[in-house]
Amino acid sequence: MCLFNRNRLRLLITNNCNFDCTYCHNEGQFGKNNFLKLSFVKKFSKWLKDEEIQLYSITISGGEPTSHPELLDIITCLNEFSQKISIVTNGSLLNKQKINELADAGLSYIKFGVDQFNKDRPKPITNTVNMKNIFENISLSKEKMPDTSINTVVSEYNFNDLTEILRWCISRRINIKFLELIDFPQKLKYLDEATVNHNWFTCVYKKLKDLLIDVEYNPELMKFSAKTIEGTIVQFSENFCKYGACGKLWSRIDSKGCLIPCIHNETSLPFYASSTYKTQLLKVNQLMKNPVHYPCGSSIDSKTFSHAIISGDLIQNIRIPLTNRIGTEESIIKTAQCVAQAAPN
């Protein structure tokens, strides 16, 4: 039995951040000034060892994880229990020395969250940001940890710059993931109607299709992926909250040492360093697989679970089937296959 969803863990080691992005959901953490205690991580690591649990991946996030004073010790504690370990960071607090220290501690790669590339455009960050420093840190991390990549939330702030952003990544051989904006109360900034329904990928793909080849869809992860001619990997991650699919992606522990079933709900369950670890994990996994208990549940009941069919002029490079997000809907698959067969080779 896999205790963690998809054998992946997101570990939120703080709810503090030096950025103030207008639409940040802070991965379901409410409040400020919490830092995950190293003692918790040590107990958790001992439990992993005693239970002989080996995770596929551990993603350390926040808040801003590089603000945690014991980040290196946390990575060292967890490194032996996962095939790969990464952090998600805005990159502003890094420098060459810190990047080298992270790599030496066992970090596999860094995911930089960069939503603003054009300094002349309005930005989603209310405070001043030294983008030159961040771009330098991306380059340094790429040299030290070749799998370093970029996460970009697509919004009204950068939609018109998507081609420029992808070309920037191609020129530096850095992989990128475009993420659909998650609706978070009172912080929402959508692009337009086309980007908040099943056609989000279509909307983004139209901007980038001339640069992409080998487009695929993974129904388990609800992600489109593609490559550029130069070999850059491009992923498109849809809003899992709209379809109650977070239970297919990972398990999440916050900076208080609690399991988070839903980022929109303040409900969390303590994760005790005892035999109840398993009980709590299985309970939260089940809750995440039954999203009717959470805010997304009300919208799921009234929505079609199927993925939008990409129009004929776009689908020629996309590998079929485009299955629906939850379960199987034969008519959707057949329709997608027919569209693909009719598309030019």
Backbone hydrogen bonds in HBPLUS format (Angstrom, degrees):
<---DONOR---> <-ACCEPTOR-->    atom                        ^
c    i                          cat <-CA-CA->   ^        H-A-AA   ^      H-
h    n   atom  resd res      DA  || num        DHA   H-A  angle D-A-AA Bond
n    s   type  num  typ     dist DA aas  dist angle  dist       angle   num
A0007-ASN N   A0004-PHE O   2.80 MM   3  4.65 162.6  1.83 124.4 121.9     1
A0008-ARG N   A0005-ASN O   3.10 MM   3  6.03 159.3  2.14 126.8 129.3     2
A0056-TYR N   A0007-ASN O   2.94 MM  49  5.62 152.9  2.02 151.4 160.2     3
A0251-SER N   A0008-ARG O   3.09 MM 243  6.40 151.7  2.17 144.6 151.6     4
A0009-LEU N   A0057-SER O   3.08 MM  48  6.45 160.7  2.12 151.7 157.6     5
A0059-THR N   A0009-LEU O   2.82 MM  50  6.24 165.4  1.84 162.3 167.0     6
A0010-ARG N   A0251-SER O   2.83 MM 241  6.18 159.3  1.87 162.0 169.1     7
A0253-ILE N   A0010-ARG O   2.98 MM 243  6.41 159.9  2.02 165.2 171.4     8
A0011-LEU N   A0059-THR O   2.82 MM  48  6.08 157.0  1.87 149.5 157.5     9
A0061-SER N   A0011-LEU O   2.85 MM  50  6.01 162.9  1.88 140.8 146.3    10
A0012-LEU N   A0253-ILE O   2.79 MM 241  6.03 177.2  1.79 173.4 172.4    11
A0013-ILE N   A0061-SER O   3.06 MM  48  6.39 146.6  2.17 156.1 149.0    12
A0036-LEU N   A0013-ILE O   2.74 MM  23  4.74 167.4  1.75 133.6 138.0    13
A0015-ASN N   A0034-ASN O   3.27 MM  19  5.76 144.8  2.40 142.9 148.5    14
A0064-GLU N   A0016-ASN O   2.70 MM  48  6.14 157.6  1.75 160.4 157.3    15
A0126-THR N   A0020-ASP O   3.34 MM 106  5.74 168.1  2.35 129.2 131.5    16
A0024-CYS N   A0021-CYS O   3.35 MM   3  5.52 175.1  2.35 114.8 115.2    17
A0022-THR N   A0124-PRO O   2.90 MM 102  5.61 158.5  1.95 157.4 162.9    18
A0028-GLY N   A0025-HIS O   3.03 MM   3  6.03 156.9  2.09 132.1 134.8    19
A0029-GLN N   A0026-ASN O   3.05 MM   3  5.49 154.9  2.11 114.6 122.2    20
A0040-PHE N   A0037-LYS O   3.06 MM   3  5.36 128.9  2.33 102.3 114.6    21
A0041-VAL N   A0037-LYS O   3.30 MM   4  6.75 157.1  2.35 146.5 152.0    22
A0042-LYS N   A0038-LEU O   2.91 MM   4  6.21 153.6  1.98 152.3 159.5    23
A0043-LYS N   A0039-SER O   3.06 MM   4  6.28 158.6  2.11 144.2 149.4    24
A0044-PHE N   A0040-PHE O   2.85 MM   4  6.05 160.7  1.89 153.0 159.1    25
A0045-SER N   A0041-VAL O   2.82 MM   4  5.97 154.1  1.89 144.5 151.8    26
A0046-LYS N   A0042-LYS O   2.96 MM   4  6.18 154.5  2.03 144.6 151.2    27
A0047-TRP N   A0043-LYS O   2.98 MM   4  6.25 153.6  2.05 145.7 152.9    28
A0048-LEU N   A0044-PHE O   2.96 MM   4  6.29 155.8  2.02 148.4 154.8    29
A0049-LYS N   A0045-SER O   2.98 MM   4  6.26 153.4  2.05 145.7 152.9    30
A0050-ASP N   A0046-LYS O   2.82 MM   4  6.07 164.0  1.85 153.8 158.1    31
A0051-GLU N   A0047-TRP O   2.92 MM   4  6.01 156.4  1.97 150.4 156.2    32
A0053-ILE N   A0048-LEU O   2.88 MM   5  5.03 167.2  1.89 151.1 154.2    33
A0052-GLU N   A0049-LYS O   3.10 MM   3  4.90 152.1  2.18  97.3 105.8    34
A0055-LEU N   A0081-PHE O   2.79 MM  26  6.01 161.3  1.83 157.8 151.9    35
A0083-GLN N   A0055-LEU O   3.02 MM  28  6.53 147.5  2.13 147.8 154.8    36
A0058-ILE N   A0084-LYS O   3.09 MM  26  6.59 150.2  2.18 151.6 160.8    37
A0086-SER N   A0058-ILE O   2.96 MM  28  6.48 158.1  2.01 158.8 165.7    38
A0060-ILE N   A0086-SER O   2.75 MM  26  6.04 176.4  1.75 153.2 153.4    39
A0088-VAL N   A0060-ILE O   2.92 MM  28  6.36 147.2  2.03 159.9 162.9    40
A0067-SER N   A0064-GLU O   3.07 MM   3  5.83 164.4  2.09 122.7 127.4    41
A0068-HIS N   A0065-PRO O   3.05 MM   3  5.57 166.1  2.07 116.0 120.4    42
A0071-LEU N   A0068-HIS O   3.31 MM   3  5.43 152.7  2.39 120.7 116.3    43
A0074-ILE N   A0070-GLU O   2.99 MM   4  6.27 153.0  2.07 153.5 161.8    44
A0075-ILE N   A0071-LEU O   3.01 MM   4  6.30 161.1  2.04 156.1 160.2    45
A0076-THR N   A0072-LEU O   3.00 MM   4  6.21 160.9  2.04 146.1 151.7    46
A0077-CYS N   A0073-ASP O   2.94 MM   4  6.14 155.2  2.01 145.9 152.1    47
A0078-LEU N   A0074-ILE O   3.16 MM   4  6.35 152.0  2.24 147.3 153.9    48
A0079-ASN N   A0075-ILE O   2.91 MM   4  5.72 135.2  2.12 151.6 161.8    49
A0081-PHE N   A0078-LEU O   2.98 MM   3  5.61 160.1  2.02 124.1 130.6    50
A0108-SER N   A0085-ILE O   2.73 MM  23  5.34 162.3  1.76 159.7 165.4    51
A0111-LYS N   A0087-ILE O   2.83 MM  24  6.07 169.4  1.84 170.8 172.8    52
A0089-THR N   A0111-LYS O   2.97 MM  22  6.36 159.1  2.02 160.7 166.9    53
A0113-GLY N   A0089-THR O   2.80 MM  24  5.88 163.6  1.83 145.9 151.5    54
A0099-ILE N   A0095-ASN O   2.96 MM   4  6.13 160.4  2.00 159.1 165.1    55
A0100-ASN N   A0096-LYS O   3.02 MM   4  6.23 159.6  2.07 150.0 155.0    56
A0101-GLU N   A0097-GLN O   2.95 MM   4  6.21 155.1  2.01 148.4 155.7    57
A0102-LEU N   A0098-LYS O   2.91 MM   4  6.12 155.3  1.97 148.9 155.0    58
A0103-ALA N   A0099-ILE O   3.09 MM   4  6.34 160.8  2.13 148.0 152.7    59
A0104-ASP N   A0100-ASN O   2.94 MM   4  6.15 158.9  1.99 148.1 154.3    60
A0105-ALA N   A0101-GLU O   2.97 MM   4  6.14 136.3  2.16 140.9 152.1    61
A0107-LEU N   A0102-LEU O   3.08 MM   5  5.62 160.0  2.12 153.9 148.7    62
A0106-GLY N   A0103-ALA O   3.08 MM   3  5.33 152.9  2.15 104.4 112.9    63
A0149-SER N   A0110-ILE O   3.00 MM  39  6.50 155.2  2.06 154.9 162.6    64
A0112-PHE N   A0149-SER O   2.93 MM  37  6.30 169.5  1.94 150.9 148.8    65
A0151-ASN N   A0112-PHE O   2.75 MM  39  5.90 164.9  1.77 147.3 149.3    66
A0114-VAL N   A0151-ASN O   2.94 MM  37  6.16 145.3  2.06 156.5 167.6    67
A0121-ARG N   A0118-ASN O   3.12 MM   3  5.65 167.6  2.14 117.7 121.5    68
A0134-ILE N   A0130-ASN O   3.28 MM   4  6.67 155.2  2.35 145.7 152.6    69
A0135-PHE N   A0131-MET O   2.91 MM   4  6.15 165.2  1.93 157.5 160.4    70
A0136-GLU N   A0132-LYS O   3.03 MM   4  6.23 151.2  2.12 144.2 152.2    71
A0137-ASN N   A0133-ASN O   2.99 MM   4  6.26 152.3  2.07 145.1 152.6    72
A0138-ILE N   A0134-ILE O   2.93 MM   4  6.27 145.8  2.05 147.7 157.5    73
A0139-SER N   A0135-PHE O   3.13 MM   4  6.39 159.4  2.17 145.2 149.6    74
A0140-LEU N   A0136-GLU O   2.95 MM   4  6.23 159.7  1.99 150.2 156.0    75
A0141-SER N   A0137-ASN O   2.91 MM   4  5.99 158.1  1.96 144.2 150.1    76
A0142-LYS N   A0138-ILE O   2.92 MM   4  6.09 153.2  1.99 146.9 154.5    77
A0143-GLU N   A0139-SER O   3.12 MM   4  6.37 150.0  2.21 144.5 151.6    78
A0144-LYS N   A0140-LEU O   3.14 MM   4  6.41 154.2  2.21 144.9 151.5    79
A0145-MET N   A0141-SER O   2.60 MM   4  5.53 163.9  1.63 156.5 162.0    80
A0148-THR N   A0145-MET O   2.97 MM   3  5.84 156.1  2.02 137.3 138.7    81
A0150-ILE N   A0175-ASN O   3.01 MM  25  6.43 149.4  2.11 143.4 152.9    82
A0177-LYS N   A0150-ILE O   2.80 MM  27  6.25 150.5  1.89 156.3 166.4    83
A0152-THR N   A0177-LYS O   2.86 MM  25  6.21 163.8  1.89 166.3 168.3    84
A0179-LEU N   A0152-THR O   2.86 MM  27  6.02 162.2  1.90 144.2 147.0    85
A0154-VAL N   A0179-LEU O   2.92 MM  25  5.94 164.9  1.94 158.8 162.2    86
A0158-ASN N   A0155-SER O   3.20 MM   3  5.75 145.4  2.33 111.6 119.0    87
A0159-PHE N   A0155-SER O   2.99 MM   4  5.75 134.8  2.20 160.2 171.7    88
A0161-ASP N   A0158-ASN O   2.81 MM   3  5.13 153.8  1.88 113.9 122.9    89
A0162-LEU N   A0159-PHE O   3.42 MM   3  5.56 169.7  2.43 112.2 111.8    90
A0165-ILE N   A0161-ASP O   2.85 MM   4  6.09 155.9  1.91 157.7 165.7    91
A0166-LEU N   A0162-LEU O   2.93 MM   4  6.17 164.0  1.95 152.4 155.9    92
A0167-ARG N   A0163-THR O   2.94 MM   4  6.15 161.7  1.97 150.8 156.2    93
A0168-TRP N   A0164-GLU O   2.99 MM   4  6.17 149.2  2.09 142.6 150.9    94
A0169-CYS N   A0165-ILE O   3.10 MM   4  6.47 154.2  2.17 147.4 153.6    95
A0170-ILE N   A0166-LEU O   2.88 MM   4  6.15 159.6  1.92 154.0 160.1    96
A0171-SER N   A0167-ARG O   2.98 MM   4  6.13 161.1  2.02 149.1 153.2    97
A0172-ARG N   A0169-CYS O   3.12 MM   3  5.23 137.8  2.31  98.8 110.7    98
A0173-ARG N   A0169-CYS O   2.84 MM   4  5.83 103.3  2.44 140.8 160.0    99
A0174-ILE N   A0169-CYS O   2.96 MM   5  4.93 169.0  1.97 138.9 142.1   100
A0173-ARG N   A0170-ILE O   3.16 MM   3  4.91 160.8  2.20 100.2 106.1   101
A0176-ILE N   A0233-ILE O   3.08 MM  57  6.57 156.6  2.14 162.9 169.6   102
A0235-GLN N   A0176-ILE O   2.96 MM  59  6.42 158.4  2.00 148.1 155.2   103
A0178-PHE N   A0235-GLN O   2.76 MM  57  6.10 163.5  1.78 159.0 154.8   104
A0237-SER N   A0178-PHE O   2.79 MM  59  6.19 161.9  1.82 161.5 167.6   105
A0180-GLU N   A0237-SER O   2.86 MM  57  6.20 161.5  1.90 175.7 173.6   106
A0187-LYS N   A0184-PHE O   3.05 MM   3  5.72 160.1  2.09 145.4 145.7   107
A0195-THR N   A0192-ASP O   3.04 MM   3  5.72 154.7  2.10 119.8 126.9   108
A0196-VAL N   A0193-GLU O   3.28 MM   3  5.53 167.2  2.29 110.5 114.4   109
A0200-TRP N   A0197-ASN O   3.30 MM   3  6.08 144.9  2.43 131.1 128.9   110
A0203-CYS N   A0199-ASN O   2.95 MM   4  6.18 161.0  1.99 159.2 163.8   111
A0204-VAL N   A0200-TRP O   3.09 MM   4  6.42 159.7  2.13 155.2 159.7   112
A0205-TYR N   A0201-PHE O   2.66 MM   4  5.76 164.4  1.68 159.9 165.6   113
A0206-LYS N   A0202-THR O   2.99 MM   4  6.08 152.9  2.07 148.0 152.9   114
A0207-LYS N   A0204-VAL O   3.01 MM   3  5.41 132.3  2.25 105.4 117.7   115
A0208-LEU N   A0205-TYR O   3.00 MM   3  5.11 130.2  2.25  99.8 113.4   116
A0209-LYS N   A0205-TYR O   2.76 MM   4  5.35 131.8  1.99 164.0 167.2   117
A0211-LEU N   A0208-LEU O   2.85 MM   3  5.67 163.0  1.88 130.9 136.6   118
A0212-LEU N   A0209-LYS O   3.25 MM   3  5.13 157.7  2.30 101.4 108.0   119
A0213-ILE N   A0227-LYS O   2.68 MM  14  5.37 154.5  1.75 163.1 165.9   120
A0227-LYS N   A0213-ILE O   3.01 MM  14  5.37 170.7  2.02 159.0 158.8   121
A0215-VAL N   A0317-ASN O   3.24 MM 102  5.83 137.4  2.43 140.5 146.8   122
A0319-ARG N   A0215-VAL O   2.92 MM 104  6.36 156.9  1.97 154.8 158.9   123
A0216-GLU N   A0225-SER O   2.79 MM   9  5.32 161.0  1.83 157.3 162.8   124
A0225-SER N   A0216-GLU O   2.89 MM   9  5.32 155.2  1.96 142.7 148.4   125
A0218-ASN N   A0223-LYS O   2.86 MM   5  5.38 171.2  1.86 156.7 159.3   126
A0222-MET N   A0218-ASN O   2.75 MM   4  5.56 122.8  2.07 144.3 162.1   127
A0223-LYS N   A0218-ASN O   3.25 MM   5  5.38 150.2  2.35 138.2 143.2   128
A0224-PHE N   A0236-PHE O   3.10 MM  12  5.03 152.5  2.18 144.6 146.9   129
A0236-PHE N   A0224-PHE O   2.75 MM  12  5.03 153.7  1.82 156.4 153.0   130
A0226-ALA N   A0234-VAL O   2.73 MM   8  5.11 142.8  1.87 152.1 162.5   131
A0234-VAL N   A0226-ALA O   2.86 MM   8  5.11 174.7  1.86 140.7 142.3   132
A0228-THR N   A0232-THR O   2.94 MM   4  5.24 135.6  2.14 138.9 151.6   133
A0231-GLY N   A0228-THR O   2.86 MM   3  5.14 155.6  1.92 109.0 117.2   134
A0242-LYS N   A0239-ASN O   3.26 MM   3  5.88 143.3  2.40 112.3 119.8   135
A0243-TYR N   A0240-PHE O   3.26 MM   3  5.57 147.6  2.37 104.8 113.4   136
A0245-ALA N   A0240-PHE O   3.17 MM   5  5.16 166.9  2.18 144.7 146.1   137
A0248-LYS N   A0245-ALA O   2.94 MM   3  5.59 165.9  1.96 121.1 125.8   138
A0249-LEU N   A0246-CYS O   3.01 MM   3  5.32 165.0  2.03 114.5 119.0   139
A0260-ILE N   A0252-ARG O   3.01 MM   8  5.63 158.5  2.06 145.7 149.8   140
A0254-ASP N   A0258-CYS O   2.76 MM   4  5.38 160.4  1.79 154.6 158.7   141
A0257-GLY N   A0254-ASP O   2.94 MM   3  5.38 161.7  1.98 116.5 120.9   142
A0271-PHE N   A0257-GLY O   3.17 MM  14  6.00 142.9  2.31 155.5 154.8   143
A0259-LEU N   A0269-LEU O   2.71 MM  10  5.09 163.3  1.74 154.3 150.3   144
A0269-LEU N   A0259-LEU O   3.01 MM  10  5.09 157.3  2.06 139.7 146.7   145
A0265-ASN N   A0262-CYS O   3.39 MM   3  5.45 162.4  2.43 103.2 108.3   146
A0274-SER N   A0272-TYR O   2.88 MM   2  5.55 134.3  2.09 104.7  90.7   147
A0277-TYR N   A0274-SER O   3.08 MM   3  5.86 169.1  2.09 121.9 124.7   148
A0280-GLN N   A0276-THR O   2.87 MM   4  6.03 174.1  1.87 163.5 163.6   149
A0281-LEU N   A0277-TYR O   2.94 MM   4  6.11 163.1  1.97 154.5 159.9   150
A0282-LEU N   A0278-LYS O   2.96 MM   4  6.10 173.0  1.97 157.1 158.6   151
A0283-LYS N   A0279-THR O   3.01 MM   4  6.15 150.8  2.10 143.6 152.2   152
A0284-VAL N   A0280-GLN O   2.96 MM   4  6.17 164.8  1.98 154.1 156.9   153
A0285-ASN N   A0281-LEU O   2.86 MM   4  6.05 162.7  1.89 154.7 160.3   154
A0286-GLN N   A0282-LEU O   3.08 MM   4  6.19 155.0  2.15 140.2 146.0   155
A0287-LEU N   A0283-LYS O   3.03 MM   4  6.32 154.2  2.10 144.4 151.9   156
A0288-MET N   A0284-VAL O   2.86 MM   4  6.11 157.2  1.91 155.6 161.0   157
A0289-LYS N   A0285-ASN O   3.12 MM   4  6.33 134.7  2.34 137.4 149.0   158
A0289-LYS N   A0286-GLN O   3.17 MM   3  5.10 129.4  2.44  92.8 106.3   159
A0290-ASN N   A0287-LEU O   3.11 MM   3  5.14 155.6  2.17 101.2 108.8   160
A0293-HIS N   A0290-ASN O   3.31 MM   3  6.57 171.7  2.31 135.1 134.7   161
A0294-TYR N   A0291-PRO O   2.88 MM   3  5.36 166.2  1.90 119.4 124.1   162
A0297-GLY N   A0294-TYR O   2.85 MM   3  5.52 150.6  1.94 123.7 132.5   163
A0299-SER N   A0296-CYS O   3.21 MM   3  5.58 127.9  2.49 106.2 118.4   164
A0300-ILE N   A0296-CYS O   3.03 MM   4  6.20 148.9  2.13 152.0 161.8   165
A0301-ASP N   A0297-GLY O   3.30 MM   4  6.46 158.2  2.35 151.5 153.6   166
A0302-SER N   A0299-SER O   3.22 MM   3  5.44 135.4  2.43 100.2 111.4   167
A0303-LYS N   A0300-ILE O   3.17 MM   3  5.19 162.7  2.20 106.2 111.6   168
A0325-ARG N   A0305-PHE O   3.18 MM  20  5.85 158.0  2.23 148.6 144.6   169
A0314-LEU N   A0311-SER O   2.88 MM   3  5.57 158.3  1.93 122.7 130.1   170
A0315-ILE N   A0311-SER O   3.15 MM   4  6.19 140.0  2.32 150.4 161.4   171
A0318-ILE N   A0315-ILE O   2.91 MM   3  5.10 161.3  1.94 115.0 121.4   172
A0332-ILE N   A0329-GLU O   3.08 MM   3  5.64 127.2  2.37 112.3 124.5   173
A0333-ILE N   A0329-GLU O   3.32 MM   4  6.68 161.1  2.36 153.6 158.8   174
A0334-LYS N   A0330-GLU O   2.95 MM   4  6.19 167.2  1.97 157.7 161.0   175
A0335-THR N   A0331-SER O   2.96 MM   4  6.07 159.3  2.01 143.6 149.5   176
A0336-ALA N   A0332-ILE O   2.95 MM   4  6.17 162.1  1.98 150.9 155.7   177
A0337-GLN N   A0333-ILE O   2.92 MM   4  6.17 156.3  1.98 150.7 157.4   178
A0338-CYS N   A0334-LYS O   2.93 MM   4  6.17 154.5  2.00 149.2 155.8   179
A0339-VAL N   A0335-THR O   2.99 MM   4  6.28 157.4  2.05 150.6 156.4   180
A0340-ALA N   A0336-ALA O   2.95 MM   4  6.18 156.6  2.01 146.9 153.5   181
A0341-GLN N   A0337-GLN O   2.93 MM   4  6.14 156.9  1.98 148.2 154.0   182
A0342-ALA N   A0338-CYS O   3.09 MM   4  6.25 141.3  2.24 140.2 150.1   183
A0343-ALA N   A0339-VAL O   3.09 MM   4  6.27 124.6  2.41 138.3 152.2   184
A0343-ALA N   A0340-ALA O   3.16 MM   3  5.15 140.8  2.32  96.2 107.4   185
